[in-house]
Amino acid sequence: MENQDKTNEEFGTDEIFIQDLRSEYRNGFELKSSLDTKASSIITASIISSSLLVSITTLFLTSIKSPNTILLPILGLIIGVALSIVTILLSMEAYRIRSYMHSVVSSRFFDETGKLVDCNLAEFRDSNKKEFYTSRIEDYLYALNHNEKENKRKAKIIVVSQVLFIISISFLLGAILLLLGLLLNGNASLKL
């Protein structure tokens, strides 16, 4: 009887461990979803800021009285739009990272041609409780490790794109301030 209790206690620990792994696994996919949302938001914001930068620079070019002051707005436009494009491309790259693993690695049940391997399925179905728990724990650990690496890779790309986005926004603000300065100095005039 004591041996039976010990076995049940051992499996109880495995069940708790699998529940913890399952919870961590779900958290990893929630983080992935959050990172995808952030990447999508950066793409949208970069497109909007790039459009505003082009619009404001166009307003600059049509309102400047002196041709000597045209170089700075054009240079700001080129740098700002280039940064926005790089930001968009990086965010799209982060969004495209999709090589996440699932807790049951289905590839173990199929051969290279995609046909179901009956002996692997039978082996899995005929396994005892200990082998089953061991297999599930290994699957979760492998998937967690892989997905964590993918989330870190995605997060690094998003951090870089956020920094570039902030820099491109500074060019947008610089263009607005430059236009205001030229308007106040009389070097530009708005034709409404």
Contact map, one row per residue, 1 for C-alpha under 8 A:
111110000000000000000000000000000000000000000000000000000000000000000000000000000000000000000000000000000000000000000000000000000000000000000000000000000000000000000000000000000000000000000000
111111000000000000000000000000000000000000000000000000000000000000000000000000000000000000000000000000000000000000000000000000000000000000000000000000000000000000000000000000000000000000000000
111111100000000000000000000000000000000000000000000000000000000000000000000000000000000000000000000000000000000000000000000000000000000000000000000000000000000000000000000000000000000000000000
111111110000000000000000000000000000000000000000000000000000000000000000000000000000000000000000000000000000000000000000000000000000000000000000000000000000000000000000000000000000000000000000
111111111000000000000000000000000000000000000000000000000000000000000000000000000000000000000000000000000000000000000000000000000000000000000000000000000000000000000000000000000000000000000000
011111111100000000000000000000000000000000000000000000000000000000000000000000000000000000000000000000000000000000000000000000000000000000000000000000000000000000000000000000000000000000000000
001111111110000000000000000000000000000000000000000000000000000000000000000000000000000000000000000000000000000000000000000000000000000000000000000000000000000000000000000000000000000000000000
000111111111000000000000000000000000000000000000000000000000000000000000000000000000000000000000000000000000000000000000000000000000000000000000000000000000000000000000000000000000000000000000
000011111111100000000000000000000000000000000000000000000000000000000000000000000000000000000000000000000000000000000000000000000000000000000000000000000000000000000000000000000000000000000000
000001111111110000000000000000000000000000000000000000000000000000000000000000000000000000000000000000000000000000000000000000000000000000000000000000000000000000000000000000000000000000000000
000000111111111000000000000000000000000000000000000000000000000000000000000000000000000000000000000000000000000000000000000000001100100000000000000000000000000000000000000000000000000000000000
000000011111111100000000000000000000000000000000000000000000000000000000000000000000000000000000000000000000000000000000000000000000000000000000000000000000000000000000000000000000000000000000
000000001111111110000000000000000000000000000000000000000000000000000000000000000000000000000000000000000000000000000000000000000000000000000000000000000000000000000000000000000000000000000000
000000000111111111000000000000000000000000000000000000000000000000000000000000000000000000000000000000000000000000000000000000000000100000000000000000000000000000000000000000000000000000000000
000000000011111111100000000000000000000000000000000000000000000000000000000000000000000000000000000000000000000000000000000000000000100000000000000000000000000000000000000000000000000000000000
000000000001111111110000000000000000000000000000000000000000000000000000000000000000000000000000000000000000000000000000000000000000000000000000000000000000000000000000000000000000000000000000
000000000000111111111000000000000000000000000000000000000000000000000000000000000000000000000000000000000000000000000000000000000000000010000000000000000000000000000000000000000000000000000000
000000000000011111111100000000000000000000000000000000000000000000000000000000000000000000000000000000000000000000000000000000000000100110010000000000000000000000000000000000000000000000000000
000000000000001111111110000000000000000000000000000000000000000000000000000000000000000000000000000000000000000000000000000000000000000000000000000000000000000000000000000000000000000000000000
000000000000000111111111000000000000000000000000000000000000000000000000000000000000000000000000000000000000000000000000000000000000000000000000000000000000000000000000000000000000000000000000
000000000000000011111111100000000000000000000000000000000000000000000000000000000000000000000000000000000000000000000000000000000000000010011000000000000000000000000000000000000000000000000000
000000000000000001111111110000000000000000000000000000000000000000000000000000000000000000000000000000000000000000000000000000000000000000010000000000000000000000000000000000000000000000000000
000000000000000000111111111000000000000000000000000000000000000000000000000000000000000000000000000000000000000000000000000000000000000000000000000000000000000000000000000000000000000000000000
000000000000000000011111111100000000000000000000000000000000000000000000000000000000000000000000000000000000000000000000000000000000000000000001000000000000000000000000000000000000000000000000
000000000000000000001111111110000000000000000000000000000000000000000000000000000000000000000000000000100000000000000000000000000000000000010011000000000000000000000000000000000000000000000000
000000000000000000000111111111000000000000000000000000000000000000000000000000000000000000000000000000000000000000000000000000000000000000000000000000000000000000000000000000000000000000000000
000000000000000000000011111111100000000000000000000000000000000000000000000000000000000000000000000000000000000000000000000000000000000000000000000000000000000000000000000000000000000000000000
000000000000000000000001111111110000000000000000000000000000000000000000000000000000000000000000000000000000000000000000000000000000000000000001001100100000000000000000000000000000000000000000
000000000000000000000000111111111000000000000000000000000000000000000000000000000000000000000000000000000000000000000000000000000000000000000000000000000000000000000000000000000000000000000000
000000000000000000000000011111111100000000000000000000000000000000000000000000000000000000000000000000000000000000000000000000000000000000000000000000000000000000000000000000000000000000000000
000000000000000000000000001111111110000000000000000000000000000000000000000000000000000000000000000000000000000000000000000000000000000000000000000000100000000000000000000000000000000000000000
000000000000000000000000000111111111000000000000000000000000000000000000000000000000000000000000000000000000000000000000000000000000000000000000000000100000000000000000000000000000000000000000
000000000000000000000000000011111111100000000000000000000000000000000000000000000000000000000000000000000000000000000000000000000000000000000000000000000000000000000000000000000000000000000000
000000000000000000000000000001111111110000000000000000000000000000000000000000000000000000000000000000000000000000000000000000000000000000000000000000000000000000000000000000000000000000000000
000000000000000000000000000000111111111000000000000000000000000000000000000000000000000000000010000000000000000000000000000000000000000000000000000000100110010000000000000000000000000000000000
000000000000000000000000000000011111111100000000000000000000000000000000000000000000000000000110000000000000000000000000000000000000000000000000000000000000000000000000000000000000000000000000
000000000000000000000000000000001111111110000000000000000000000000000000000000000000000000000000000000000000000000000000000000000000000000000000000000000000000000000000000000000000000000000000
000000000000000000000000000000000111111111000000000000000000000000000000000000000000000000000000000000000000000000000000000000000000000000000000000000000000010000000000000000000000000000000000
000000000000000000000000000000000011111111100000000000000000000000000000000000000000000000110110000000000000000000000000000000000000000000000000000000000000010000000000000000000000000000000000
000000000000000000000000000000000001111111110000000000000000000000000000000000000000000000110010000000000000000000000000000000000000000000000000000000000000000000000000000000000000000000000000
000000000000000000000000000000000000111111111000000000000000000000000000000000000000000000000000000000000000000000000000000000000000000000000000000000000000000000000000000000000000000000000000
000000000000000000000000000000000000011111111100000000000000000000000000000000000000001100100000000000000000000000000000000000000000000000000000000000000000000011001000000000000000000000000000
000000000000000000000000000000000000001111111110000000000000000000000000000000000000001100110000000000000000000000000000000000000000000000000000000000000000000000000000000000000000000000000000
000000000000000000000000000000000000000111111111000000000000000000000000000000000000000000000000000000000000000000000000000000000000000000000000000000000000000000000000000000000000000000000000
000000000000000000000000000000000000000011111111100000000000000000000000000000000000000000000000000000000000000000000000000000000000000000000000000000000000000000000000000000000000000000000000
000000000000000000000000000000000000000001111111110000000000000000000000000000000001101100000000000000000000000000000000000000000000000000000000000000000000000000001000000000000000000000000000
000000000000000000000000000000000000000000111111111000000000000000000000000000000001000100000000000000000000000000000000000000000000000000000000000000000000000000000000000000000000000000000000
000000000000000000000000000000000000000000011111111100000000000000000000000000000000000000000000000000000000000000000000000000000000000000000000000000000000000000000000000000000000000000000000
000000000000000000000000000000000000000000001111111110000000000000000000000000000001000000000000000000000000000000000000000000000000000000000000000000000000000000000001100100000000000000000000
000000000000000000000000000000000000000000000111111111000000000000000000000000011001000000000000000000000000000000000000000000000000000000000000000000000000000000000000000000000000000000000000
000000000000000000000000000000000000000000000011111111100000000000000000000000000000000000000000000000000000000000000000000000000000000000000000000000000000000000000000000000000000000000000000
000000000000000000000000000000000000000000000001111111110000000000000000000000000000000000000000000000000000000000000000000000000000000000000000000000000000000000000000000100000000000000000000
000000000000000000000000000000000000000000000000111111111000000000000000000010011000000000000000000000000000000000000000000000000000000000000000000000000000000000000000001100100000000000000000
000000000000000000000000000000000000000000000000011111111100000000000000000010001000000000000000000000000000000000000000000000000000000000000000000000000000000000000000000000000000000000000000
000000000000000000000000000000000000000000000000001111111110000000000000000000000000000000000000000000000000000000000000000000000000000000000000000000000000000000000000000000000000000000000000
000000000000000000000000000000000000000000000000000111111111000000000000000000000000000000000000000000000000000000000000000000000000000000000000000000000000000000000000000000110000000000000000
000000000000000000000000000000000000000000000000000011111111100000000000110010000000000000000000000000000000000000000000000000000000000000000000000000000000000000000000000000100000000000000000
000000000000000000000000000000000000000000000000000001111111110000000000000000000000000000000000000000000000000000000000000000000000000000000000000000000000000000000000000000000000000000000000
000000000000000000000000000000000000000000000000000000111111111000000000000000000000000000000000000000000000000000000000000000000000000000000000000000000000000000000000000000000000000000000000
000000000000000000000000000000000000000000000000000000011111111100000000100000000000000000000000000000000000000000000000000000000000000000000000000000000000000000000000000000000010000000010000
000000000000000000000000000000000000000000000000000000001111111100000100100000000000000000000000000000000000000000000000000000000000000000000000000000000000000000000000000000000000000000000000
000000000000000000000000000000000000000000000000000000000111111100000000000000000000000000000000000000000000000000000000000000000000000000000000000000000000000000000000000000000000000000000000
000000000000000000000000000000000000000000000000000000000011111110000000000000000000000000000000000000000000000000000000000000000000000000000000000000000000000000000000000000000000000000011110
000000000000000000000000000000000000000000000000000000000001111111101100000000000000000000000000000000000000000000000000000000000000000000000000000000000000000000000000000000000000010000111000
000000000000000000000000000000000000000000000000000000000000001111100000000000000000000000000000000000000000000000000000000000000000000000000000000000000000000000000000000000000000000000111000
000000000000000000000000000000000000000000000000000000000000000111111100000000000000000000000000000000000000000000000000000000000000000000000000000000000000000000000000000000000000000000110000
000000000000000000000000000000000000000000000000000000000000000111111100000000000000000000000000000000000000000000000000000000000000000000000000000000000000000000000000000000000000000000000000
000000000000000000000000000000000000000000000000000000000000000001111110000000000000000000000000000000000000000000000000000000000000000000000000000000000000000000000000000000000000000000000000
000000000000000000000000000000000000000000000000000000000000000101111111100000000000000000000000000000000000000000000000000000000000000000000000000000000000000000000000000000000000000000000000
000000000000000000000000000000000000000000000000000000000000100101111111110000000000000000000000000000000000000000000000000000000000000000000000000000000000000000000000000000000000000000000000
000000000000000000000000000000000000000000000000000000000000000000011111111000000000000000000000000000000000000000000000000000000000000000000000000000000000000000000000000000000000000000000000
000000000000000000000000000000000000000000000000000000000000000000001111111100000000000000000000000000000000000000000000000000000000000000000000000000000000000000000000000000000000000000000000
000000000000000000000000000000000000000000000000000000001001100000001111111110000000000000000000000000000000000000000000000000000000000000000000000000000000000000000000000000100100000000000000
000000000000000000000000000000000000000000000000000000001000000000000111111111000000000000000000000000000000000000000000000000000000000000000000000000000000000000000000000000000000000000000000
000000000000000000000000000000000000000000000000000000000000000000000011111111100000000000000000000000000000000000000000000000000000000000000000000000000000000000000000000000000000000000000000
000000000000000000000000000000000000000000000000000000000000000000000001111111110000000000000000000000000000000000000000000000000000000000000000000000000000000000000000001000100000000000000000
000000000000000000000000000000000000000000000000000011001000000000000000111111111000000000000000000000000000000000000000000000000000000000000000000000000000000000000000001000000000000000000000
000000000000000000000000000000000000000000000000000000000000000000000000011111111100000000000000000000000000000000000000000000000000000000000000000000000000000000000000000000000000000000000000
000000000000000000000000000000000000000000000000000000000000000000000000001111111110000000000000000000000000000000000000000000000000000000000000000000000000000000000001001000000000000000000000
000000000000000000000000000000000000000000000000010010000000000000000000000111111111000000000000000000000000000000000000000000000000000000000000000000000000000000000011101100000000000000000000
000000000000000000000000000000000000000000000000010011000000000000000000000011111111100000000000000000000000000000000000000000000000000000000000000000000000000000000001000000000000000000000000
000000000000000000000000000000000000000000000000000000000000000000000000000001111111110000000000000000000000000000000000000000000000000000000000000000000000000000000000000000000000000000000000
000000000000000000000000000000000000000000000000000000000000000000000000000000111111111000000000000000000000000000000000000000000000000000000000000000000000000000011011000000000000000000000000
000000000000000000000000000000000000000000000110110000000000000000000000000000011111111100000000000000000000000000000000000000000000000000000000000000000000000000011001000000000000000000000000
000000000000000000000000000000000000000000000100000000000000000000000000000000001111111110000000000000000000000000000000000000000000000000000000000000000000000000000000000000000000000000000000
000000000000000000000000000000000000000000000000000000000000000000000000000000000111111111000000000000000000000000000000000000000000000000000000000000000000000010010000000000000000000000000000
000000000000000000000000000000000000000001100100000000000000000000000000000000000011111111100000000000000000000000000000000000000000000000000000000000000000000011011000000000000000000000000000
000000000000000000000000000000000000000001100110000000000000000000000000000000000001111111110000000000000000000000000000000000000000000000000000000000000000000010000000000000000000000000000000
000000000000000000000000000000000000000000000000000000000000000000000000000000000000111111111000000000000000000000000000000000000000000000000000000000000000000000000000000000000000000000000000
000000000000000000000000000000000000000000000000000000000000000000000000000000000000011111111100000000000000000000000000000000000000000000000000000000000000110110000000000000000000000000000000
000000000000000000000000000000000000001101100000000000000000000000000000000000000000001111111110000000000000000000000000000000000000000000000000000000000000110010000000000000000000000000000000
000000000000000000000000000000000000001100100000000000000000000000000000000000000000000111111111000000000000000000000000000000000000000000000000000000000000000000000000000000000000000000000000
000000000000000000000000000000000000000000000000000000000000000000000000000000000000000011111111100000000000000000000000000000000000000000000000000000000000100000000000000000000000000000000000
000000000000000000000000000000000001001000000000000000000000000000000000000000000000000001111111100000000000000000000000000000000000000000000000000000001110110000000000000000000000000000000000
000000000000000000000000000000000011001100000000000000000000000000000000000000000000000000111111110000000000000000000000000000000000000000000000000000000100000000000000000000000000000000000000
000000000000000000000000000000000000000000000000000000000000000000000000000000000000000000011111110000000000000000000000000000000000000000000000000000000000000000000000000000000000000000000000
000000000000000000000000000000000000000000000000000000000000000000000000000000000000000000001111111000000000000000000000000000000000000000000000000001000100000000000000000000000000000000000000
000000000000000000000000000000000000000000000000000000000000000000000000000000000000000000000011111100000000000000000000000000000000000000000000000000000000000000000000000000000000000000000000
000000000000000000000000000000000000000000000000000000000000000000000000000000000000000000000000111110000000000000000000000000000000000000000000000001000000000000000000000000000000000000000000
000000000000000000000000000000000000000000000000000000000000000000000000000000000000000000000000011111000000000000000000000000000000000000000010011001000000000000000000000000000000000000000000
000000000000000000000000000000000000000000000000000000000000000000000000000000000000000000000000001111101000000000000000000000000000000000000011011000000000000000000000000000000000000000000000
000000000000000000000000000000000000000000000000000000000000000000000000000000000000000000000000000111111000000000000000000000000000000000010010000000000000000000000000000000000000000000000000
000000000000000000000000100000000000000000000000000000000000000000000000000000000000000000000000000011111000000000000000000000000000000100110110000000000000000000000000000000000000000000000000
000000000000000000000000000000000000000000000000000000000000000000000000000000000000000000000000000001111100000000000000000000000000000100110000000000000000000000000000000000000000000000000000
000000000000000000000000000000000000000000000000000000000000000000000000000000000000000000000000000011111111000000000000000000000000000000100000000000000000000000000000000000000000000000000000
000000000000000000000000000000000000000000000000000000000000000000000000000000000000000000000000000000011111110000000000000000000000000000000000000000000000000000000000000000000000000000000000
000000000000000000000000000000000000000000000000000000000000000000000000000000000000000000000000000000001111111000000000000000000000000000000000000000000000000000000000000000000000000000000000
000000000000000000000000000000000000000000000000000000000000000000000000000000000000000000000000000000001111111000000001000000000000000000000000000000000000000000000000000000000000000000000000
000000000000000000000000000000000000000000000000000000000000000000000000000000000000000000000000000000000111111000011101100000000000000000000000000000000000000000000000000000000000000000000000
000000000000000000000000000000000000000000000000000000000000000000000000000000000000000000000000000000000111111111111000000000000000000000000000000000000000000000000000000000000000000000000000
000000000000000000000000000000000000000000000000000000000000000000000000000000000000000000000000000000000011111111111000000000000000000000000000000000000000000000000000000000000000000000000000
000000000000000000000000000000000000000000000000000000000000000000000000000000000000000000000000000000000000011111100000000000000000000000000000000000000000000000000000000000000000000000000000
000000000000000000000000000000000000000000000000000000000000000000000000000000000000000000000000000000000000011111100000000000000000000000000000000000000000000000000000000000000000000000000000
000000000000000000000000000000000000000000000000000000000000000000000000000000000000000000000000000000000000011111110000000000000000000000000000000000000000000000000000000000000000000000000000
000000000000000000000000000000000000000000000000000000000000000000000000000000000000000000000000000000000000011111111000000000000000000000000000000000000000000000000000000000000000000000000000
000000000000000000000000000000000000000000000000000000000000000000000000000000000000000000000000000000000000111001111100000000000000000000000000000000000000000000000000000000000000000000000000
000000000000000000000000000000000000000000000000000000000000000000000000000000000000000000000000000000000000111000111111100000000000000000000000000000000000000000000000000000000000000000000000
000000000000000000000000000000000000000000000000000000000000000000000000000000000000000000000000000000000000100000011111110000000000000000000000000000000000000000000000000000000000000000000000
000000000000000000000000000000000000000000000000000000000000000000000000000000000000000000000000000000000000000000001111111000000000000000000000000000000000000000000000000000000000000000000000
000000000000000000000000000000000000000000000000000000000000000000000000000000000000000000000000000000000001100000001111111100000000000000000000000000000000000000000000000000000000000000000000
000000000000000000000000000000000000000000000000000000000000000000000000000000000000000000000000000000000000100000001111111110000000000000000000000000000000000000000000000000000000000000000000
000000000000000000000000000000000000000000000000000000000000000000000000000000000000000000000000000000000000000000000111111111000000000000000000000000000000000000000000000000000000000000000000
000000000000000000000000000000000000000000000000000000000000000000000000000000000000000000000000000000000000000000000011111111100000000000000000000000000000000000000000000000000000000000000000
000000000000000000000000000000000000000000000000000000000000000000000000000000000000000000000000000000000000000000000001111111100001000000000000000000000000000000000000000000000000000000000000
000000000000000000000000000000000000000000000000000000000000000000000000000000000000000000000000000000000000000000000000111111100000000000000000000000000000000000000000000000000000000000000000
000000000000000000000000000000000000000000000000000000000000000000000000000000000000000000000000000000000000000000000000011111110000000000000000000000000000000000000000000000000000000000000000
000000000000000000000000000000000000000000000000000000000000000000000000000000000000000000000000000000000000000000000000001111111111000000000000000000000000000000000000000000000000000000000000
000000000000000000000000000000000000000000000000000000000000000000000000000000000000000000000000000000000000000000000000000001111111000000000000000000000000000000000000000000000000000000000000
000000000010000000000000000000000000000000000000000000000000000000000000000000000000000000000000000000000000000000000000000000111111100000000000000000000000000000000000000000000000000000000000
000000000010000000000000000000000000000000000000000000000000000000000000000000000000000000000000000000000000000000000000000000111111110000000000000000000000000000000000000000000000000000000000
000000000000000000000000000000000000000000000000000000000000000000000000000000000000000000000000000000000000000000000000000000111111111000000000000000000000000000000000000000000000000000000000
000000000000000000000000000000000000000000000000000000000000000000000000000000000000000000000000000000000000000000000000000100111111111100000000000000000000000000000000000000000000000000000000
000000000010011001000000000000000000000000000000000000000000000000000000000000000000000000000000000000000000000000000000000000001111111110000000000000000000000000000000000000000000000000000000
000000000000000000000000000000000000000000000000000000000000000000000000000000000000000000000000000000000000000000000000000000000111111111000000000000000000000000000000000000000000000000000000
000000000000000000000000000000000000000000000000000000000000000000000000000000000000000000000000000000000000000000000000000000000011111111100000000000000000000000000000000000000000000000000000
000000000000000001000000000000000000000000000000000000000000000000000000000000000000000000000000000000110000000000000000000000000001111111110000000000000000000000000000000000000000000000000000
000000000000000011001000000000000000000000000000000000000000000000000000000000000000000000000000000000000000000000000000000000000000111111111000000000000000000000000000000000000000000000000000
000000000000000000000000000000000000000000000000000000000000000000000000000000000000000000000000000000000000000000000000000000000000011111111100000000000000000000000000000000000000000000000000
000000000000000000000000000000000000000000000000000000000000000000000000000000000000000000000000000000111000000000000000000000000000001111111110000000000000000000000000000000000000000000000000
000000000000000001001100100000000000000000000000000000000000000000000000000000000000000000000000000001110000000000000000000000000000000111111111000000000000000000000000000000000000000000000000
000000000000000000001000000000000000000000000000000000000000000000000000000000000000000000000000000000000000000000000000000000000000000011111111100000000000000000000000000000000000000000000000
000000000000000000000000000000000000000000000000000000000000000000000000000000000000000000000000000000100000000000000000000000000000000001111111110000000000000000000000000000000000000000000000
000000000000000000000000100000000000000000000000000000000000000000000000000000000000000000000000000111100000000000000000000000000000000000111111111000000000000000000000000000000000000000000000
000000000000000000000001100100000000000000000000000000000000000000000000000000000000000000000000000010000000000000000000000000000000000000011111111100000000000000000000000000000000000000000000
000000000000000000000000000000000000000000000000000000000000000000000000000000000000000000000000000000000000000000000000000000000000000000001111111110000000000000000000000000000000000000000000
000000000000000000000000000000000000000000000000000000000000000000000000000000000000000000000000000110000000000000000000000000000000000000000111111111000000000000000000000000000000000000000000
000000000000000000000000000100000000000000000000000000000000000000000000000000000000000000000000000110000000000000000000000000000000000000000011111111100000000000000000000000000000000000000000
000000000000000000000000000100000000000000000000000000000000000000000000000000000000000000000000000000000000000000000000000000000000000000000001111111110000000000000000000000000000000000000000
000000000000000000000000000000000000000000000000000000000000000000000000000000000000000000000000000000000000000000000000000000000000000000000000111111111000000000000000000000000000000000000000
000000000000000000000000000000000000000000000000000000000000000000000000000000000000000000000000101100000000000000000000000000000000000000000000011111111100000000000000000000000000000000000000
000000000000000000000000000100110010000000000000000000000000000000000000000000000000000000000000000000000000000000000000000000000000000000000000001111111110000000000000000000000000000000000000
000000000000000000000000000000000000000000000000000000000000000000000000000000000000000000000000000000000000000000000000000000000000000000000000000111111111000000000000000000000000000000000000
000000000000000000000000000000000000000000000000000000000000000000000000000000000000000000000100000000000000000000000000000000000000000000000000000011111111100000000000000000000000000000000000
000000000000000000000000000000000010000000000000000000000000000000000000000000000000000000000110100000000000000000000000000000000000000000000000000001111111110000000000000000000000000000000000
000000000000000000000000000000000010000000000000000000000000000000000000000000000000000000000100000000000000000000000000000000000000000000000000000000111111111000000000000000000000000000000000
000000000000000000000000000000000000000000000000000000000000000000000000000000000000000000000000000000000000000000000000000000000000000000000000000000011111111100000000000000000000000000000000
000000000000000000000000000000000000000000000000000000000000000000000000000000000000000001101100000000000000000000000000000000000000000000000000000000001111111110000000000000000000000000000000
000000000000000000000000000000000010011000000000000000000000000000000000000000000000000001100100000000000000000000000000000000000000000000000000000000000111111111000000000000000000000000000000
000000000000000000000000000000000000000000000000000000000000000000000000000000000000000000000000000000000000000000000000000000000000000000000000000000000011111111100000000000000000000000000000
000000000000000000000000000000000000000000000000000000000000000000000000000000000000000001000000000000000000000000000000000000000000000000000000000000000001111111110000000000000000000000000000
000000000000000000000000000000000000000001000000000000000000000000000000000000000000011101100000000000000000000000000000000000000000000000000000000000000000111111111000000000000000000000000000
000000000000000000000000000000000000000001000000000000000000000000000000000000000000001000000000000000000000000000000000000000000000000000000000000000000000011111111100000000000000000000000000
000000000000000000000000000000000000000000000000000000000000000000000000000000000000000000000000000000000000000000000000000000000000000000000000000000000000001111111110000000000000000000000000
000000000000000000000000000000000000000000000000000000000000000000000000000000000011011000000000000000000000000000000000000000000000000000000000000000000000000111111111000000000000000000000000
000000000000000000000000000000000000000001000100000000000000000000000000000000000011001000000000000000000000000000000000000000000000000000000000000000000000000011111111100000000000000000000000
000000000000000000000000000000000000000000000000000000000000000000000000000000000000000000000000000000000000000000000000000000000000000000000000000000000000000001111111110000000000000000000000
000000000000000000000000000000000000000000000000000000000000000000000000000000010010000000000000000000000000000000000000000000000000000000000000000000000000000000111111111000000000000000000000
000000000000000000000000000000000000000000000000100000000000000000000000000000111011000000000000000000000000000000000000000000000000000000000000000000000000000000011111111100000000000000000000
000000000000000000000000000000000000000000000000100000000000000000000000000000010000000000000000000000000000000000000000000000000000000000000000000000000000000000001111111110000000000000000000
000000000000000000000000000000000000000000000000000000000000000000000000000000000000000000000000000000000000000000000000000000000000000000000000000000000000000000000111111111000000000000000000
000000000000000000000000000000000000000000000000000010000000000000000000000110110000000000000000000000000000000000000000000000000000000000000000000000000000000000000011111111100000000000000000
000000000000000000000000000000000000000000000000100110000000000000000000000000010000000000000000000000000000000000000000000000000000000000000000000000000000000000000001111111110000000000000000
000000000000000000000000000000000000000000000000000000000000000000000000000000000000000000000000000000000000000000000000000000000000000000000000000000000000000000000000111111111000000000000000
000000000000000000000000000000000000000000000000000000000000000000000000000000000000000000000000000000000000000000000000000000000000000000000000000000000000000000000000011111111100000000000000
000000000000000000000000000000000000000000000000000010011000000000000000100100000000000000000000000000000000000000000000000000000000000000000000000000000000000000000000001111111110000000000000
000000000000000000000000000000000000000000000000000000010000000000000000000000000000000000000000000000000000000000000000000000000000000000000000000000000000000000000000000111111111000000000000
000000000000000000000000000000000000000000000000000000000000000000000000000000000000000000000000000000000000000000000000000000000000000000000000000000000000000000000000000011111111100000000000
000000000000000000000000000000000000000000000000000000000000000000000000100000000000000000000000000000000000000000000000000000000000000000000000000000000000000000000000000001111111110000000000
000000000000000000000000000000000000000000000000000000000001000000000000000000000000000000000000000000000000000000000000000000000000000000000000000000000000000000000000000000111111111000010000
000000000000000000000000000000000000000000000000000000000000000000000000000000000000000000000000000000000000000000000000000000000000000000000000000000000000000000000000000000011111111100000000
000000000000000000000000000000000000000000000000000000000000000000000000000000000000000000000000000000000000000000000000000000000000000000000000000000000000000000000000000000001111111110000000
000000000000000000000000000000000000000000000000000000000000000100000000000000000000000000000000000000000000000000000000000000000000000000000000000000000000000000000000000000000111111111110000
000000000000000000000000000000000000000000000000000000000000000000000000000000000000000000000000000000000000000000000000000000000000000000000000000000000000000000000000000000000011111111111100
000000000000000000000000000000000000000000000000000000000000000000000000000000000000000000000000000000000000000000000000000000000000000000000000000000000000000000000000000000000001111111100000
000000000000000000000000000000000000000000000000000000000000000000000000000000000000000000000000000000000000000000000000000000000000000000000000000000000000000000000000000000000000111111110000
000000000000000000000000000000000000000000000000000000000000000000000000000000000000000000000000000000000000000000000000000000000000000000000000000000000000000000000000000000000000011111111000
000000000000000000000000000000000000000000000000000000000000000111000000000000000000000000000000000000000000000000000000000000000000000000000000000000000000000000000000000000000000011111111000
000000000000000000000000000000000000000000000000000000000001001111000000000000000000000000000000000000000000000000000000000000000000000000000000000000000000000000000000000000000010011011111100
000000000000000000000000000000000000000000000000000000000000001110000000000000000000000000000000000000000000000000000000000000000000000000000000000000000000000000000000000000000000001001111110
000000000000000000000000000000000000000000000000000000000000001000000000000000000000000000000000000000000000000000000000000000000000000000000000000000000000000000000000000000000000001000011111
000000000000000000000000000000000000000000000000000000000000001000000000000000000000000000000000000000000000000000000000000000000000000000000000000000000000000000000000000000000000000000001111
000000000000000000000000000000000000000000000000000000000000000000000000000000000000000000000000000000000000000000000000000000000000000000000000000000000000000000000000000000000000000000000111
